[in-house]
């Protein structure tokens, strides 16, 4: 059955998957969602022996129905190869009585690699299918990890350019170094004087600007996105939740058909939305734990039914979660309105104008799959220290938030359902926060010095991604204010 994608703000606007991937954002400013969430066509039993690549095909073919078998398998083979430091791609590690799904074994040691390794191949294939003549400009805002993963994925890909905006002083030193040292004739990195929401709003505004779209076309360009607003990012993320479940069965931790909980450190809501889609496809999931840091806009939404971004923006040690506008929540809002694009538009307009909206009780009742939780900076640091002391396992700052939320939930609810925590980044990316959480003596040390000490403390070999930046030259030093984003883009593209 052909699966089409429709806009959350206009249900009548439907396109095939290749066009949705090319667009990134729907023309009306909405996000593309599948016209139905497909059910697993193959039994979980028959998937147990699949490699990651084979499973990726079985899941993604259900969502990307206008890609041929040959095209999709080619994209998958190019994405999930030796760039990953383990043939498992996403290993599951049991630590105590919790399973951590390690999503950081790719080229940039963060979970964004799981989707951004394949997105360039999906996008260039989609461009050929749709006879696109323009160069595709990947315009992306990052809270830390998407930027580097997208830069690495699209570097020197023919027919593409990529421009990444990141919040100056809003990412870790390692994240910044990974971006500003990125090689590639088609890549540009810009530090923004503002937070991630400023960057994200600026990018979305350029996507929605019809006059700018015409100017780009005249110069032989068109925009697309590597952010999680792009369904080409979202669909590959569904795969690893099914993979985690199959590994739990294969390792004898659960019986096939038994439910699990999935715990996700959450900022822009894309990663946990992929887990929700996996559940909707038929994966036996009991609860989805939505873990926030001190910027707990999602915790408050699920707790009260009111989304309110009018609050102090807090810079934390888990910067990929320092977000007050969770773009992908719009996809869930659309679903719980009964796929009412007019109501969804109204909610998003309220958010844009006043910074807040409230959903009625009938819609809140449809959110019972989700359990919100949050951890403070102090609780996150304590979790890193306690887990390391008890087990020798190192959590990064984002995974530690999710881990703390899970243990608090289990203690409060008594729910002992076997649980998988999405481990979204290598501790190397946040080495100073991790090491000082384990022992305060590291607080005065320089981050680059600590990188060299961390292997001795953790027993984890230094990833190639870290070795690459230790002596790398800074290649990108552009900075700008939010109101100059469009001007900078035009300058980069020589328009």
MARKENU-102078 format. One line per field, with one value per residue (C-alpha): residue number from 1; residue in three letters; x, y, z. Coordinates in nm, 2 decimals. Layout:
BEGIN
lonu <- (NUM,...)
rovex <- (ALA,...)
u <- (X,...)
v <- (Y,...)
w <- (Z,...)
% end
This chain:
BEGIN
lonu <- (1,2,3,4,5,6,7,8,9,10,11,12,13,14,15,16,17,18,19,20,21,22,23,24,25,26,27,28,29,30,31,32,33,34,35,36,37,38,39,40,41,42,43,44,45,46,47,48,49,50,51,52,53,54,55,56,57,58,59,60,61,62,63,64,65,66,67,68,69,70,71,72,73,74,75,76,77,78,79,80,81,82,83,84,85,86,87,88,89,90,91,92,93,94,95,96,97,98,99,100,101,102,103,104,105,106,107,108,109,110,111,112,113,114,115,116,117,118,119,120,121,122,123,124,125,126,127,128,129,130,131,132,133,134,135,136,137,138,139,140,141,142,143,144,145,146,147,148,149,150,151,152,153,154,155,156,157,158,159,160,161,162,163,164,165,166,167,168,169,170,171,172,173,174,175,176,177,178,179,180,181,182,183,184,185,186,187,188,189,190,191,192,193,194,195,196,197,198,199,200,201,202,203,204,205,206,207,208,209,210,211,212,213,214,215,216,217,218,219,220,221,222,223,224,225,226,227,228,229,230,231,232,233,234,235,236,237,238,239,240,241,242,243,244,245,246,247,248,249,250,251,252,253,254,255,256,257,258,259,260,261,262,263,264,265,266,267,268,269,270,271,272,273,274,275,276,277,278,279,280,281,282,283,284,285,286,287,288,289,290,291,292,293,294,295,296,297,298,299,300,301,302,303,304,305,306,307,308,309,310,311,312,313,314,315,316,317,318,319,320,321,322,323,324,325,326,327,328,329,330,331,332,333,334,335,336,337,338,339,340,341,342,343,344,345,346,347,348,349,350,351,352,353,354,355,356,357,358,359,360,361,362,363,364,365,366,367,368,369,370,371,372,373,374,375,376,377,378,379,380,381,382,383,384,385,386,387,388,389,390,391,392,393,394,395,396,397,398,399,400,401,402,403,404,405,406,407,408,409,410,411,412,413,414,415,416,417,418,419,420,421,422,423,424,425,426,427,428,429,430,431,432,433,434,435,436,437,438,439,440,441,442,443,444,445,446,447,448,449,450,451,452,453,454,455,456,457,458,459,460,461,462,463,464,465,466,467,468,469,470,471,472,473,474,475,476,477,478,479,480,481,482,483,484,485,486,487,488,489,490,491,492,493,494,495)
rovex <- (UNK,UNK,UNK,UNK,UNK,UNK,UNK,UNK,UNK,UNK,UNK,UNK,UNK,UNK,UNK,UNK,UNK,UNK,UNK,UNK,UNK,UNK,UNK,UNK,UNK,UNK,UNK,UNK,UNK,UNK,UNK,UNK,UNK,UNK,UNK,UNK,UNK,UNK,UNK,UNK,UNK,UNK,UNK,UNK,UNK,UNK,UNK,UNK,UNK,UNK,UNK,UNK,UNK,UNK,UNK,UNK,UNK,UNK,UNK,UNK,UNK,UNK,UNK,UNK,UNK,UNK,UNK,UNK,UNK,UNK,UNK,UNK,UNK,UNK,UNK,UNK,UNK,UNK,UNK,UNK,UNK,UNK,UNK,UNK,UNK,UNK,UNK,UNK,UNK,UNK,UNK,UNK,UNK,UNK,UNK,UNK,UNK,UNK,UNK,UNK,UNK,UNK,UNK,UNK,UNK,UNK,UNK,UNK,UNK,UNK,UNK,UNK,UNK,UNK,UNK,UNK,UNK,UNK,UNK,UNK,UNK,UNK,UNK,UNK,UNK,UNK,UNK,UNK,UNK,UNK,UNK,UNK,UNK,UNK,UNK,UNK,UNK,UNK,UNK,UNK,UNK,UNK,UNK,UNK,UNK,UNK,UNK,UNK,UNK,UNK,UNK,UNK,UNK,UNK,UNK,UNK,UNK,UNK,UNK,UNK,UNK,UNK,UNK,UNK,UNK,UNK,UNK,UNK,UNK,UNK,UNK,UNK,UNK,UNK,UNK,UNK,UNK,UNK,UNK,UNK,UNK,UNK,UNK,UNK,UNK,UNK,UNK,UNK,UNK,UNK,UNK,UNK,UNK,UNK,UNK,UNK,UNK,UNK,UNK,UNK,UNK,UNK,UNK,UNK,UNK,UNK,UNK,UNK,UNK,UNK,UNK,UNK,UNK,UNK,UNK,UNK,UNK,UNK,UNK,UNK,UNK,UNK,UNK,UNK,UNK,UNK,UNK,UNK,UNK,UNK,UNK,UNK,UNK,UNK,UNK,UNK,UNK,UNK,UNK,UNK,UNK,UNK,UNK,UNK,UNK,UNK,UNK,UNK,UNK,UNK,UNK,UNK,UNK,UNK,UNK,UNK,UNK,UNK,UNK,UNK,UNK,UNK,UNK,UNK,UNK,UNK,UNK,UNK,UNK,UNK,UNK,UNK,UNK,UNK,UNK,UNK,UNK,UNK,UNK,UNK,UNK,UNK,UNK,UNK,UNK,UNK,UNK,UNK,UNK,UNK,UNK,UNK,UNK,UNK,UNK,UNK,UNK,UNK,UNK,UNK,UNK,UNK,UNK,UNK,UNK,UNK,UNK,UNK,UNK,UNK,UNK,UNK,UNK,UNK,UNK,UNK,UNK,UNK,UNK,UNK,UNK,UNK,UNK,UNK,UNK,UNK,UNK,UNK,UNK,UNK,UNK,UNK,UNK,UNK,UNK,UNK,UNK,UNK,UNK,UNK,UNK,UNK,UNK,UNK,UNK,UNK,UNK,UNK,UNK,UNK,UNK,UNK,UNK,UNK,UNK,UNK,UNK,UNK,UNK,UNK,UNK,UNK,UNK,UNK,UNK,UNK,UNK,UNK,UNK,UNK,UNK,UNK,UNK,UNK,UNK,UNK,UNK,UNK,UNK,UNK,UNK,UNK,UNK,UNK,UNK,UNK,UNK,UNK,UNK,UNK,UNK,UNK,UNK,UNK,UNK,UNK,UNK,UNK,UNK,UNK,UNK,UNK,UNK,UNK,UNK,UNK,UNK,UNK,UNK,UNK,UNK,UNK,UNK,UNK,UNK,UNK,UNK,UNK,UNK,UNK,UNK,UNK,UNK,UNK,UNK,UNK,UNK,UNK,UNK,UNK,UNK,UNK,UNK,UNK,UNK,UNK,UNK,UNK,UNK,UNK,UNK,UNK,UNK,UNK,UNK,UNK,UNK,UNK,UNK,UNK,UNK,UNK,UNK,UNK,UNK,UNK,UNK,UNK,UNK,UNK,UNK,UNK,UNK,UNK,UNK,UNK,UNK,UNK,UNK,UNK,UNK,UNK,UNK,UNK,UNK,UNK,UNK,UNK,UNK,UNK,UNK,UNK,UNK,UNK,UNK,UNK,UNK,UNK,UNK,UNK,UNK,UNK,UNK,UNK,UNK)
u <- (0.00,0.13,0.20,0.17,0.27,0.04,0.10,0.00,-0.15,-0.32,-0.45,-0.53,-0.17,-0.03,0.30,0.51,0.79,1.06,0.90,0.85,1.22,1.32,1.09,1.19,0.91,0.57,0.50,0.25,0.50,0.35,0.54,0.49,0.33,0.24,-0.12,-0.12,0.13,0.20,0.18,0.47,0.41,0.66,0.63,0.88,0.98,1.09,1.29,1.50,1.78,1.80,2.12,2.07,2.07,1.81,1.59,1.63,1.50,1.20,1.09,1.18,1.02,0.68,0.73,0.92,0.70,0.80,1.17,1.25,1.39,1.72,1.73,1.65,1.89,2.16,2.10,2.10,2.42,2.60,2.48,2.54,2.89,3.24,3.16,3.02,3.27,3.06,2.88,2.59,2.55,2.35,2.45,2.24,2.43,2.29,2.40,2.25,1.89,1.86,1.94,2.11,2.07,2.40,2.32,2.66,2.89,2.88,3.12,3.03,2.96,2.60,2.26,2.21,2.44,2.18,1.96,2.20,2.42,2.14,1.96,2.21,2.16,1.78,1.79,2.01,1.81,1.49,1.63,1.70,1.35,1.20,1.43,1.56,1.80,1.89,2.16,2.00,2.09,2.07,1.97,2.00,1.98,2.15,2.16,2.49,2.48,2.26,2.50,2.82,2.63,2.47,2.80,2.98,2.69,2.67,3.04,3.14,2.81,2.76,2.47,2.44,2.55,2.50,2.48,2.46,2.37,2.46,2.41,2.75,2.82,2.52,2.71,2.99,3.35,3.38,3.06,3.18,3.52,3.36,3.17,3.42,3.69,3.47,3.63,3.43,3.40,3.03,3.00,2.95,2.91,2.78,2.78,2.46,2.44,2.13,1.99,1.88,1.52,1.65,1.84,1.54,1.30,1.53,1.56,1.19,1.12,1.35,1.18,0.84,0.96,0.81,1.01,1.34,1.23,1.20,1.54,1.70,1.54,1.67,2.02,1.98,1.92,1.64,1.62,1.59,1.64,1.85,1.67,1.42,1.14,1.24,1.07,1.40,1.54,1.24,1.18,1.53,1.50,1.20,1.44,1.66,1.37,1.25,1.62,1.65,1.34,1.47,1.80,1.62,1.45,1.76,1.95,1.68,1.59,1.23,1.00,0.87,0.54,0.64,0.61,0.90,0.93,1.14,1.31,1.43,1.62,1.41,1.45,1.30,1.07,1.18,1.36,1.07,0.82,1.01,0.96,0.59,0.57,0.73,0.47,0.19,0.34,0.28,0.60,0.50,0.57,0.41,0.52,0.73,0.92,0.98,1.29,1.36,1.64,1.57,1.42,1.12,0.87,0.77,0.74,0.50,0.30,0.24,0.17,-0.08,-0.19,-0.04,0.26,0.44,0.77,0.75,1.02,1.38,1.61,1.86,2.20,2.27,2.53,2.29,2.27,2.09,1.79,1.81,1.51,1.19,1.01,0.99,0.91,0.82,0.54,0.33,0.32,0.17,-0.07,-0.20,-0.27,-0.45,-0.67,-0.80,-0.58,-0.75,-0.52,-0.73,-0.70,-0.34,-0.28,-0.47,-0.25,0.07,-0.05,-0.11,0.24,0.38,0.19,0.17,0.42,0.16,-0.14,-0.35,-0.52,-0.86,-0.91,-1.03,-0.69,-0.50,-0.66,-0.49,-0.14,-0.15,0.14,0.37,0.51,0.69,0.99,1.28,1.61,1.79,2.16,2.25,2.04,2.20,2.55,2.47,2.33,2.66,2.86,2.64,2.61,2.99,3.07,2.83,2.90,3.20,2.97,2.99,2.68,2.69,2.49,2.18,2.16,2.21,1.90,1.70,1.85,1.76,1.41,1.37,1.48,1.26,0.96,1.02,1.05,0.74,0.52,0.64,0.65,0.92,0.86,1.19,1.32,1.55,1.71,1.82,2.18,2.22,2.59,2.93,3.06,3.36,3.14,3.07,3.39,3.43,3.08,3.11,3.45,3.37,3.05,3.26,3.52,3.52,3.90,3.85,3.64,3.95,4.09,4.08,3.84,4.10,4.34,4.06,4.00,4.35,4.28,3.94,4.05,4.23,3.94,3.66,3.84,3.67,3.92,3.92,3.69,3.83,3.59,3.78,4.12,4.03,3.96,4.25,4.50,4.25,4.25,3.95,3.80,3.48,3.46,3.15,2.92,2.59,2.29,1.95,1.82,2.11,2.06,1.91,2.17,2.45,2.29,2.27,2.63,2.74,2.55,2.68,2.32)
v <- (0.00,0.34,0.57,0.94,1.23,1.52,1.85,1.89,2.23,2.12,1.76,1.80,1.85,1.50,1.40,1.08,1.02,1.13,1.47,1.51,1.44,1.69,1.96,1.91,2.14,2.15,2.46,2.59,2.57,2.24,1.92,1.61,1.31,0.97,0.94,0.63,0.46,0.13,-0.19,-0.43,-0.67,-0.93,-1.10,-1.01,-1.38,-1.37,-1.05,-1.19,-1.31,-0.98,-0.77,-0.40,-0.33,-0.60,-0.47,-0.11,-0.23,-0.41,-0.10,0.18,0.02,0.06,0.43,0.51,0.34,0.53,0.41,0.09,-0.21,-0.15,0.23,0.18,-0.11,0.09,0.39,0.16,-0.02,0.32,0.45,0.16,0.06,0.09,0.45,0.27,0.12,-0.19,-0.43,-0.42,-0.04,0.01,-0.23,-0.28,-0.28,-0.41,-0.21,-0.33,-0.39,-0.13,-0.17,0.12,0.14,0.29,0.51,0.68,0.44,0.64,0.89,1.18,0.98,1.09,0.94,1.19,0.96,0.69,0.90,1.15,0.87,0.78,1.11,1.23,0.91,0.93,1.30,1.26,0.96,1.16,1.44,1.20,1.05,1.40,1.53,1.81,2.03,2.27,2.23,2.13,2.36,2.19,2.46,2.34,2.47,2.26,2.24,2.06,1.72,1.75,2.00,1.79,1.47,1.66,1.83,1.49,1.33,1.59,1.69,1.69,1.52,1.63,1.86,1.97,2.25,2.26,2.56,2.50,2.76,2.68,2.89,3.05,2.95,2.71,2.39,2.20,2.28,1.94,1.99,2.33,2.20,1.91,2.16,2.44,2.20,2.02,1.98,1.99,2.23,2.25,2.31,2.63,2.67,2.99,3.07,3.25,3.52,3.36,3.03,2.72,2.85,3.16,2.95,2.71,3.00,3.17,2.85,2.79,3.15,3.11,2.79,2.96,3.27,3.24,3.54,3.38,3.05,3.23,3.40,3.07,2.91,3.19,3.11,2.73,2.64,2.50,2.44,2.12,2.03,1.79,1.87,1.62,1.82,1.61,1.27,1.14,1.19,1.06,0.73,0.58,0.65,0.41,0.12,0.13,0.09,-0.23,-0.34,-0.28,-0.49,-0.78,-0.77,-0.79,-1.11,-1.25,-1.20,-1.37,-1.06,-1.07,-1.31,-1.22,-1.03,-0.90,-0.52,-0.29,0.08,0.31,0.61,0.90,1.22,1.47,1.82,1.86,1.56,1.37,1.08,0.99,1.04,0.77,0.54,0.63,0.54,0.20,0.14,0.24,-0.01,-0.29,-0.30,-0.41,-0.09,-0.02,0.34,0.61,0.81,1.16,1.29,1.66,1.87,2.20,2.34,2.13,2.26,1.91,1.79,2.08,2.01,1.64,1.72,2.01,2.01,2.36,2.43,2.75,2.86,3.19,3.11,3.16,2.97,2.77,2.67,2.32,2.05,1.86,2.12,1.91,1.93,2.31,2.38,2.56,2.50,2.13,2.13,1.76,1.79,1.94,1.59,1.45,1.74,1.68,1.32,1.38,1.65,1.36,1.48,1.81,2.05,2.36,2.30,2.22,2.55,2.73,2.58,2.66,3.02,3.06,2.94,3.18,3.48,3.43,3.16,2.92,2.70,2.46,2.14,2.03,1.73,1.50,1.55,1.50,1.16,1.05,1.11,0.82,0.64,0.92,0.96,1.29,1.34,1.57,1.59,1.89,1.96,1.83,1.52,1.45,1.48,1.26,1.00,0.99,0.95,0.69,0.47,0.49,0.41,0.11,-0.03,0.14,0.25,0.61,0.80,1.12,1.41,1.35,0.98,1.06,1.27,0.98,0.74,0.95,1.00,0.62,0.54,0.81,0.68,0.32,0.41,0.62,0.39,0.05,-0.03,-0.30,-0.35,-0.42,-0.09,0.05,0.39,0.56,0.65,0.94,1.05,0.92,1.06,1.19,1.47,1.61,1.49,1.77,1.74,1.37,1.35,1.63,1.44,1.14,1.33,1.71,1.72,1.74,2.07,2.29,2.10,2.22,2.01,1.91,1.80,1.58,1.42,1.26,1.15,1.01,0.67,0.59,0.68,0.51,0.23,0.35,0.39,0.73,0.74,0.85,1.15,1.28,1.20,1.39,1.72,1.73,1.89,2.00,2.36,2.58,2.63,2.82,3.14,3.31,3.47,3.66,3.79,3.62,3.90,3.86,3.48,3.53,3.79,3.54,3.26,3.48,3.58,3.22,3.12,3.43,3.55)
w <- (0.00,-0.09,0.21,0.15,0.38,0.47,0.64,1.00,0.89,0.58,0.56,0.19,0.10,0.04,-0.12,-0.16,0.08,-0.16,-0.20,0.18,0.23,-0.03,0.12,0.48,0.59,0.42,0.22,0.47,0.76,0.88,0.95,0.73,0.89,0.74,0.63,0.85,1.07,0.91,1.11,1.12,0.83,0.95,1.29,1.55,1.57,1.20,1.26,1.55,1.32,1.12,1.10,1.17,0.80,0.73,1.00,0.87,0.53,0.68,0.88,0.64,0.33,0.50,0.53,0.21,-0.04,-0.35,-0.31,-0.49,-0.30,-0.48,-0.40,-0.03,0.02,-0.14,0.09,0.39,0.29,0.24,0.57,0.82,0.73,0.88,0.99,1.30,1.53,1.60,1.35,1.59,1.50,1.82,2.10,2.40,2.73,3.06,3.35,3.68,3.59,3.32,2.95,2.78,2.40,2.29,1.99,1.98,1.78,1.46,1.31,1.54,1.86,1.91,1.83,1.54,1.34,1.34,1.10,0.95,0.81,0.58,0.52,0.25,0.05,0.09,-0.01,-0.32,-0.43,-0.38,-0.59,-0.88,-0.85,-0.87,-1.15,-0.93,-1.12,-0.83,-0.58,-0.24,0.05,0.38,0.63,0.99,1.34,1.61,1.98,1.96,1.79,1.48,1.34,1.34,1.23,0.94,0.85,0.84,0.65,0.38,0.35,-0.02,-0.13,-0.49,-0.56,-0.19,0.03,0.41,0.64,1.02,1.28,1.64,1.96,2.06,2.42,2.41,2.32,2.48,2.39,2.22,2.02,1.90,1.80,1.61,1.40,1.35,1.23,0.98,0.64,0.31,0.02,0.06,0.44,0.64,1.02,1.18,1.55,1.65,1.92,2.08,2.20,2.00,1.98,1.80,1.55,1.50,1.45,1.20,1.00,1.00,0.89,0.59,0.49,0.50,0.30,-0.05,-0.18,-0.06,-0.22,-0.56,-0.52,-0.44,-0.74,-0.96,-0.84,-0.88,-0.51,-0.30,0.08,0.26,0.62,0.83,1.15,1.29,1.12,0.81,0.79,0.64,0.99,1.18,1.00,1.05,1.42,1.45,1.35,1.66,1.90,1.73,1.72,2.10,2.16,1.94,2.13,2.46,2.33,2.18,2.51,2.71,2.90,2.79,2.61,2.27,2.32,2.67,2.71,2.78,2.88,2.67,2.84,2.62,2.71,2.52,2.37,2.03,2.07,1.76,1.93,2.16,1.88,1.68,1.98,1.98,1.61,1.69,1.95,1.71,1.46,1.71,1.92,2.27,2.46,2.80,2.87,2.70,2.97,2.84,3.04,3.05,3.21,3.39,3.08,3.16,2.91,2.80,3.16,3.23,2.91,2.99,3.35,3.30,2.93,2.89,2.67,2.78,2.65,2.84,3.10,3.17,2.93,3.13,3.00,3.13,3.10,2.87,2.59,2.33,2.57,2.62,2.41,2.48,2.15,2.08,1.71,1.67,1.94,1.66,1.50,1.82,1.87,1.51,1.60,1.93,1.76,1.55,1.26,1.26,1.07,1.15,1.53,1.50,1.32,1.59,1.86,1.67,1.60,1.98,2.05,1.79,1.92,2.29,2.36,2.51,2.44,2.64,2.52,2.65,2.88,2.59,2.41,2.73,2.77,2.45,2.61,2.85,2.67,2.79,3.14,3.20,3.43,3.48,3.66,3.79,3.72,4.06,4.02,3.68,3.82,4.12,3.88,3.68,4.00,4.15,3.84,3.78,4.15,4.15,3.80,3.64,3.35,3.23,3.14,2.94,3.07,2.86,2.93,3.30,3.29,3.14,3.39,3.69,3.56,3.51,3.86,4.01,3.81,3.91,4.28,4.27,4.05,4.15,3.78,3.72,3.35,3.18,3.05,2.77,2.82,2.50,2.55,2.31,2.33,2.42,2.75,2.56,2.42,2.77,2.93,3.18,3.32,3.33,3.50,3.76,3.84,3.92,4.12,4.19,4.15,3.78,3.79,3.75,3.46,3.10,2.88,2.62,2.90,3.05,2.71,2.74,3.10,3.04,2.89,3.21,3.43,3.22,3.04,2.72,2.43,2.28,1.97,1.64,1.64,1.94,1.80,1.49,1.67,1.92,1.67,1.40,1.27,1.31,0.96,1.04,1.24,1.11,1.38,1.35,1.53,1.47,1.26,1.01,0.94,0.60,0.51,0.60,0.40,0.09,0.14,0.17,-0.14,-0.33,-0.40)
% end
